[in-house]
Amino acid sequence: MSRQLFYFSVLSLTLSACSGVDSKRAQGDFDYAKKVEPKEIFVPETLDKPKEKNQFLVTDKISYQGPVGDKMDIRAPSLVLPLAASSRVETGSDQALIWFDKVLEDRELLTFIKKALVDQLNSDKVAFTDVSVPANQGKTTIQSIVVESDWFHSEVETGWLFTEIELSTSLRFRYQLTAKPHGRSVSLAVTLIDYMKTDSEGGSKNIDPIDKQRAEMAMLNKLIAQVDYNYRLQQRENRLMRANQKLVKIAENKVEEPAYAVEMALDNLWSNMPVFFEKHGFTITDLDETNKIYFVDFIKPTISLWDSIWGDDESVIELPDATYQFVLAPLDDTGEKTSVSIYSSNGEPLELATLEHIFPVIEKGLSFRNFY
């Protein structure tokens, strides 16, 4: 026998041995299940019987209705993983079910969860059918959506030079989304409704209860991950929209003086102004909270060579070093807009040309982008 043929034979035997190991089942010596309980010690009537303690008694009365020995399934139990925002599970439940609570106020929760379900089925390239019954039909008024998927197929191939299908599995699921009457909580339940398996022993439509539960849990966890992904996409869109939104523009205050108009409530802007001052070279010397006036000294920040190299330099407001007043006032009756008027030390408002010149820095600063 050649050396190459010998190595190939050893390799084949090794792979065969590895493939024969079943990680689902217990392995080892199960002679304990066949042991016979010894007879009790005979004690004559004339003698006192010693006390018996059954705390550590091992009996041979084994229930053979369940799995015993190598038929025991030793896999860890499957769990629902509430990874998405505001998702929760029912304590002690082994059902493949999860609850989602409302996170996005501008999105209907039931519609959002259904979209995540459809996105996942489309990603898996599996067709589906909506079998929901409208809430106004029948006796129920609870809003519910029921979707049934087409077949999920998976195959296990064996062989090296010539492959063959060792195991083929097909599953079909039902997804039920139920919204509470207030619409702020939605449950998602997954149920395996059809199953087919083909292996070397033939075909079967029966599935072990543990495998059924694991399949339902795995599918539900995949959908939870999709909901979490959709949440992150929506949050990213909201951040981009907010970053691109013009929250500051040049306008006039109520006495028709040049000023900045900020899309922020007066109290919120007032409390955030110290952050703006600190970032742009202003020092607060006094304030009048009743009239919403900040008295500040301005010293133009210097940018070092190292700041320029490392990109740590902040945009500088091109104003003379001097004392200024920042006066905040409501701009309309809604309370959502605030005017910011800048006055010199002698009480004169800065000219429109000056406000336009420093607007790029002021707009970014009063929008509070990248501050937190």
Phi, psi and omega in degrees: 000132180288159181295321180296318179294323179296314179298321181295322179294317179297317180297319180296317179296322180296313180296323179295320180294319180294318183291341180278351181281126179256109182285353180276334191250156177289148180225147178140204182263120184247031179295339181301331181288346183254358182291144179258134181293128179294155179291152177291153179292130179280127179241121179302155182294334182284351181249154177282132180283131180294155180292143180249138175240117183265015183299322183245027180288131175251117185258158177263006179277078184270138176279112182269010177285337177253181180290140180227143176066230185286356175273356181285129177276118187255010180290148178295147181294149178277146181229150172279130184254103181281072185273334181289156180301136177055039174252149183209156178243159177276127184298132176081002181270137175255013179276147178280079184217143178217153177248138173245134174254154187298132178243313182264114184290337182265013179231137174287127189296315182299317178295322181294317181292321179296321178299320178297321178297314180296320179300318181291318179295321177294322178295324178278357181058046179241128179286164182209163180228132177273113182249024183294150171254125180307146185296334182277359176257141182083198184267343185272147175245003180284131180283120184221146177234130178238125181235135175244133183271163169280192186282134166266124182248139173217144182226148176243120181257146176232163180110165181244291179283318179239117183264153174217157182278114181274325183214132176234128183232138178228135182225149177225137188239156169245133180244126179239123176250126181232126180258139173291159184307326180282349175078003183263359177222135181226133176259148177232118180242140180241131180229131175281120185251337179217145183211139176217135178224136177230124178219198183294339180270357180116196182257155180207144175251006180261139180233142177298139181304324179292317178295325177297313180297320181295321179295318179294317179296318181297318179294318179297318179295327176295320179291323177298318178298323179292320177299315179299319178297317179295324175299316182294322176298316181294320178296322177295317178298320179295320179293318179296319179296320180290323180293325181273351181285138178275098181274346183230136175213165179274131181210209177229148174279186186291343177258018174064035174259150177301133183202175174258139174255124184244131179280071180202145179296151185303311183296320179295317180294320180300317182288338181265348182301322178303328177294318178298315181298315183297325183283342190235021170088011178264143176240124181283122179258333180196165177208153177238095186291331181296315181263004177057059179235131171254130173258121187226153170254137181244127172234119185300124180295146176261141180253120180279166177299320182292324176299320180292321182293315184273359177074023181267002183284137176264153176296140186254137176280123183275081176230151175294148175296119184191184176260136182225164174238130174253115183250123180255140180207149176296140185260337179213180184282344181287336182080005182263354180235142182227137175267140176241109180255135180249127181239150175282179183296334179267010174087011179269133178292146177295146183290159181300321180298322179292317179297322179291324182293320183264005185302316182305321180282319180296319182298316179292320182292314181282350170276346178056042175279138177062023179271328186242000000 
